[in-house]
Structure formats: structure tokens, C-alpha cells
Amino acid sequence: MSKPRVRRSVLAVLCLSVGACASAPEHLYTLDTSERPPATSRPDLPIVLVGPVAIPEMLDRPQLVVREGKYGIVFNEQQRWATPLKDSLPIVIATELGEHCPRAIFRLRSGIEAEVPHALLTIEFTNIEINRATGTSVVATWAYRNGDQRGIESAGDGQADIGSANFSGYVDSLQRALRAWAKDVAPQLPPCQSAAAPNAMSRDTTTPNGEG
């Protein structure tokens, strides 16, 4: 075989290889953002608007980011979020907080214009890590503001194992870690606390002989 023909054959193989890589299908994923119907429609319940929600810059991208080993970070080009993660997270958080706190109604801050909010809940995720070996963990600080009243700030975390070692399993693990985070944070929010708490606090301020 002549050299020009060999070169053409090699180029043809390379073109086929590059074409196969370029045509590899993308797989899109999304968190479960379906809104569950509220347990009650009482109009006297306070409204808490969720947002904005901030995430680390490294995760503000379409690719699913997975940690491998102690130092490795993998950006999976063919495994992507169908919608930006920072847009999905507020919906998931509002829904999960509503599940764990029936004393308040949680809605997206961007979706309410006419109603006067009872409070605002802003969230900043400092870590969202999907680790093939150890599972998924999320850590986020939050700030609760209610009009002119003094706000409160704290942090919460959530963990979940990875049921199946594939990308669908990773997304499911993140969903469950967010649910665990909401379960951790909900009891700390003022409208979610037990109505008996103020009475308990007043009892703690009395003297042993019953005098205030």
C-alpha cells in the first residue's frame, strides 16, 4: 500500500473515532421538583419565601460533578443537569421544608409578587459533594428574616448513601441528602417550632419558690 493511501486510511479511522465521540448522547438529569399539595390550605399560616439560594462556583455548571478519591473532581461532560442546579434547589428546599414544617407555607421568593411575605429564608450552600465512595453530603448556611424582627442565622447539613453506583443513583442520593438537610433545619425556624416552647421558656425563668 502506498504511503498516501496509508495516510488516507489513518485519517479516515481518526475521523470515525472523533465522530463517534462527538455523537455520544448526552444524558440529562433533574431533581424531583414536583410540588406536593400542601397538607392544609389555612390562610392564617405564615408564608416563608425561599431564596435566593447560592451554590459554590465549581458546581454552577451544567455537568454533574462527582468526587473521586481524596483529591479528584470529575466533570462529566455527557451527564448534565436538564435545568441549572441553582434553579432546582430552591424548589426542592421549599417543598421539603413544607413537608417537615406544617406550621408554615414555603414558597419560592421569585414566584410571589402580590402577597406580603411573612419571612424570608436565604440559603448558601458551602458544600455539595457526591462522592462515589462515601455517599452524598450537603452543607448550607441559612438566614431567616421576618420584617423588622431580629433575624437568626445558622447552618445545617444532610447526608445520604448512594444506592446504585450510576448517575441516576447519584442524583437520587443528592435528593435524599437535601431532604435530610431540610429535616435538620426545619425545627430551627421560628414558625416551625412547637407552640409549647414559649411556655417552657417562661417556666425556666421562675424561681424555685414560684416567684417570677
BELVEN-V111066 format. One line per field, one symbol per residue. ss: DSSP state (h for helix, s for strand, l for the rest). phi: phi as a letter, one per 40 degrees, with the letter a starting at -180 (. if undefined). burial: + if it has 16 or more other ideal C-beta (glycine too) atoms within 10 Angstrom, else -. Layout:
ss = ???
phi = ???
burial = ???
This chain:
ss = llhhhhhhhhhhhhhhhhhhhhllllsssllllllllllllllllsssssssssllhhhlllsssssslllsssssssssslllhhhhhhhhhhhhhhhhlllssssshhhlllllllssssssssssssslllsssssssssssllllllsssssssssllllllhhhhhhhhhhhhhhhhhhhhlllhhhllllhhhhhhhhllllllll
phi = .ccdccdccccccccccccccccdccbbbaccbccccccabdccccbbcchcbbbddcccacccbbcbgcbcbbccccbbccbddcccddccccccccccbccabbbccccbbcccccabbbbbccabbbbdcbhbbbbacabbbbfccccbbaaaaabacbcbcaccccccccdccccccccccdcccdccccccddcccccccccdcgcc
burial = ----------------------------+-+-------------+-+++++-+++---+----++++-----------+++---+--+++++++++++-++-+++++++-------+++++++-+--++++---++++++-+-+++---------+-+++-+----+-++++++++++++++++++--++++--------------------
